[in-house]
Amino acid sequence: MSLGFVLGKASRDHQIELVKEIAELKKKDPRGTFFYLVPNHIKFASEVKTLQMLRTLEQPTKQLFAATNVQVFSFTRLAWFFLKNTAFYQIPRLSQAGLNMIVQNILQLHQDELTIFKSEQTQIGFVSQLVKQLVELRNGCVASDDLTAMITSLEGQSESRADLQAKIHDLQIIYRAFEQETVGKYNESADLLDEMSRYLAKQNLEHSYFFIAGFSQLTAEEQRLVETLIQYAHHVRIALTLDKPYPAQLPERHNLFFRSGKMYFELYQRARKIKVPILVDKYANEIRLHNKSLLALEDYWLETTKMTPLKPQSLPDEEGVQILQATNRFVEVREIATRIRQLTATGYHYRDFLVMTRHLDLYQNIIQPVFDQFDIPLFIDLQKRMTEHPLVELLNALFAVKKRYYRYDDLMRLLKTELLLPQVDGKLVKIEEFRECLDLTENLVLKYGFEGKKWLQKEDWIYYRFTDADTGILTDEEQAKTVKVNLVRHFVKEQLAPFFKQLDAATNGLEAATLLTNFLVAQGVPQRLLSWREAALEKGDIEAAARPEQTWDTFCQLLDEYVLTLGKFKFDSGNFLELLQSGFEGASYSQVPSTLDQVIVSESGMVQMNDRKIAFMIGSTDSVMPDNITQKSLLSDDDRRKIEPFLQEDQYLTETAEHQMSAEVYLNYLAFMSGSERLYLSYPASSDGQVGIKPSRYLEHIQRHFGLEVKLITTEPSLADKPVKIINDFVGNKRTTLTQLLNISRQANMRKVVLPTSWQHLYQLLRKDSQLKPLVDKLLGSLVYKNIPEKLRPEIIEQLYGETINTSVSKMEEFYANQYAYFLKYGLHLQERAVFELSAANTGEFFHLALDSLMKAIAKTGKTIAETSQVELNQLLHGILVQIKALPQFQILSSSNRMEYLSRQLLTTVRQIGWSIHQQAQRTGMRPLKTEVLFGHVGARDGLRPLTFALPHGKKVNVRGKIDRIDYMQTTDKNYLGIVDYKSSAHIFDFGDAYYGLALQMLTYLNAVMKNLDLLATGAPHATIQPAGALYMHLYNPKIKFKEAAKQPLEEALLKKNKYDGLLVADPVMLEELDHQLNEKGNGESSVYPFRRNKDGSFKARKHQLVTYEELLLLLEHNEDLIRQAAAKIFAGENALNPALWPNGRSALQYSPFKSIFQFDALLPENNYHRLEPLSPLEILATLKKQKGAKANDEPN
């Protein structure tokens, strides 16, 4: 029995002293067994290093070396070594999740006894926080009886202590029940250490030697174990980073070595108390650091803690300690990777580097991809949680599907894990086929809103789409898609639904856990995970290969713990899922470095191996160095201070946040000394939009004391950079150097200067790599790239459009709005994914179908709409609307309460429009002749011919469309035909848009009517038929203001709100007959049409809505020219990115779904808007008249 220490500053090599002693004792005691104890996360590296040192000392010439009597363990692994064959070790051990389950049940059973915790238990994370507090008490050797004593001591004290008493009261109730449920039934890590202390006290440890390193403080259970080893083992030697011994008294709290000094003092005093011989302290005299600047930094750091004034000094070696400032975290990590690449080129190995930061989560999405880009192998020494594994997502989504009854989001989350696959003929569907089926299913679900009972219906879903000429016939392609969609639906219906039904019938937790396990196994989930592991192994990704098996094992362990703790209780699916989630949140993947030669990335607050040569401390900002520590446990810092006087000598709790913060100087000191040759301290000036980030005050103190230059790391190189800077800052591996070459070449190109010589040399070196050369040429070629679409080649034009363009007005308007958008939408047929929503197109289709059906229904009665009574009209509308709402394309109107409300709004609007059309018919001589008239549609019955225009080289264009309504009026000498177009928003006839080709619809439709007079069956001679005009009708349910209603009858106000707008021919005979009531009044504004009658009998309209017949012909002729010109340009391959820009600032890009494809940038010289000059109607008509005259002069006589 003996206790000894190895002391020394962080710059000294403590491990070599321990290993030397092990080598000496091995010679003296051949029967000896030697245990080297270290923190768990450095166990593997410590074992490798210890064996290497022993080989150097004992057998330096041999390549192979073994030391069977030397074991490198953590405390928990030491427990396994001694207890693995004992009955105690066979007792089930609970994870954090298992403990959560027990505590959750305790809270429910003792709910009526609790006070302040009674309402807290429903808060997210409370159970987990409570378990951590209980474990802290257990680790600190504080029992529930101790809490009972504290309650008695706190009675009758101040109000602040009364609050603590209430908290301890609840803790005592829960803790006592927790002890009753766990002691002797389940094991925790604290139980293992406690049992090992008892076990070792009974063993013969005469030839057992223990060496402990890497600790500066111990938990109560760890300390009790160490005290047992001191008492019963032959020899215990503890290495501490400590400047001197503290045998008689504790160091001052502000002392840099307070933690390690306190550990020395407590163990020393314990050894004296039990009368164990204390050996003379050894000192680690071998200096581990090989750089004088690092030693100077250590001396400075030690002196600063003494609060004495220090004179500034310079470092012996400028490279020993360097400070870097990067523009952001990405640039910071890129700089570190660049330096690692450069240093490995000089002889360093990747294992010589250590990258640290206080909190790795700030860099977790940066380090891995950047290091991968630089081809740097790395091991991130941070436990990765399992919460994002597909198996965990599957479980979460599975129970969400059950709870929320087959919602879209939940089902897609579940199926996209790709762990559940349908079967066909007893075989699992191939993953590529399943993905295609799922994509089709998702498209259909999004388009039609299939949720809930739709997944379980008997009838198969049908994959179809509705078009303007929907005939209800499924194509072969749609039939095939229907089969694929229903493969997924049947899987959900036939596999999930029965499982959920069985789960509902489960009487207790055991039955439910069994059902879940059997379901996953039956669905082949373990086999899928196994296949993932094999695929990862084939790629050589050992880390990824281990994750599927570890996650499944964790799931099985969680189920085992659930059955052990709650299996006999009533099953609660919500509680069950919460416990699983909690378990996975606390579970991490076990990690072992896949190779010995890799960069280690870790957190600076963790103990590190001291065998690295170069250390990088990134993210050294004032917010984390020193760290801002807050107490997150149930017992606050104030609570802990009040409890401390009641604790026994061998009892204690975790340090307060204040004490933890005081240790920051020590933790950073250890981090500074991690590398033996160089230390780089870096920080970002900005991060995630946060600018003005300040460096750590530690950094500032070091920088000022040594007069260090802060090196600024820029985002990209500059043309003014010197060759040395180029090499030092921007040359990494070939791929990353190419990135920087691209950046500097872009600058040279923009400034029109020659690329600097150094970069030209790098360019030549990169092009010599035959594999990289194509990429070099491609990327550098992008510098001369212009965002200009290529003109289509004749063979492409032929494939896309053929000899004849069959088009619609909207397509031509798209061409004039943006030629490139036309190519994408109608040449390549790109389209947005359809989603389940009530769009303007849906409501428009609803209105059109309702009004068309109404007109046809009235025609069947043999009456005109004017002759139909309002009662008859309402009856017809009611039947029509019921039929329309039942159509598949309008099932969205019945999908939710909100949609039912919107449906009622639509029905009210249709009734209002029906009333308005009926009222209009009472006042005008115009009568609907036909509705929903197709022209140019192949196969359409009773349709009109297309507008066909011949083009050069034998090409032609056919224009098709659908006219909402054709009105007809007969007078004594003339007959008139006009068109009405229904719009869900207010429209006027815009002369500018018509002139520029952006509003072709009304004139084209009117032209189609006038060129198909023989098919309209008016009965009138064609020569007597004149165009009346082209009008819009706004389909909406207007709101009448009180002032408007006060001036006129309500019906009159409503009628004016629904009046027509658009273009009319200024024919007095026709205008006289358009509004009979206006004739009766003699003058005034029409309530039906967009004109007014003056007192002198003349007619007038706002915004030039009345045009002469000759002006209308000019507009129609120009409209035809626009169609010919657009078609000719399409056939010529014109494909310009020229979005229209209206005078009011509105552009064709505003609502375009293709903006990400356009990449239009008005700042680029090649990207220009097609600016539309503002022109008045009179200017446009004058221009058209002038153009017509010029054209007539150009024609041969």
Buried (B, 14 or more C-beta within 10 A) or exposed (E): BBBBBBBBBBBBBBBBBBBBBBBEBBEEBEEBBBBBBBBEBBBBBBBBBBBEBBBEBBEEEEEEEEBEBBBBBBBBBBBEEBBEEEEBBEBEBBBBBBBBBBBBBBBEEBEEEBEEBBEBBEEEEBBBEBBBBBBBBBBBBBBBEBBBEBBEBBEEEEEEBEBBBBBBBBBBBBBBBBBEBBEEEBBBBBBBBBBBBEBBEEEEBEBBBBBBBBBBBBBBBBBBBBBBBBBBBBBBBBBBBBBEBBBEEEBEEEBBBBBBBBBBBBBBBBBEEEEBEBBEBBBBEBBBBEBEBBBBBBBBBBBBBEEEEEEEEEBEEEEBBBBBBBBBBBBBBBBBBBBBBBBBEEEBEBBBBBBBBBBBEBBEEBBBEBBEBBEBBBBBBBEBBBBEBBBBBBBBBBBBBBEBBBBBEBBBBBBBBBBBBBEEEEEBBEEEBBBBBBEBBBBBBBBBBBBBEBBBEEEEBBBBEBEEEEEEEBEEEEEEBBEBBBBBBEBBBEBBBEBBEBBEEBEBBBBBBBBBBEBBEEBBBBEBBBEBBEEBEEEEEEBBBBBBBBBBEBBEBBBBBBBBBBBEBEBBBEBBBBBBBBBBBBBBBEBEBBEEEBBBBBBBBBBBBBBBBBBBBBBBBBBBBBBEBEBEBBBBBEBBEBBEEBBEEEBBBBBBBEBBBBBBBBBBBBBBBBBBBBBBBBBBBBBEEEEEBEBBEBBBBBBEBBEBEBBEBBEBBEEEBEEEBBBBBBBBBBEBBBBBBBBBBBBBEEEEEEBBEBBEEBBEEBBEEEEBEEBBEEBBEEEEEEEEBEEBEEEBBEEBBEEBBBBBBEBBBBBBBBBBBBBBBBBEEEEEEEEBEBEEEBBBBBBBBBBBBBBBBBBEEEEEBBEBEEEBBEEBBEEBBEEBBEBEBBBBBEBEEEBEEBBEEBBEBBBBBBBBBBBBBEBBBBEBBBBBBBBBBEEBEEBBBBBEBEBEEEBBBBBBBBBBBBBBBBBEEBBBBBBBBBBBEEBBBBBBBBBBBBBBBBBBBBBBBBBBBEBBEBEBEEEEBBBBBBBBBBBBBBEBEEEBEEEEEEEBBBBBBBBBBBBBBBBEEBBBBBBBBBBEEEEEBBBBBBBBBEEEEEBEBEBBBBBEEEBBBBBBBBBBBBBBBBBBBBBBBBBBBBBBBBEEEEBBBEEBEBEEBBEBEEEEEEBBBBEBEEBEBEBBBEBBEEBBEEEEEEEEE
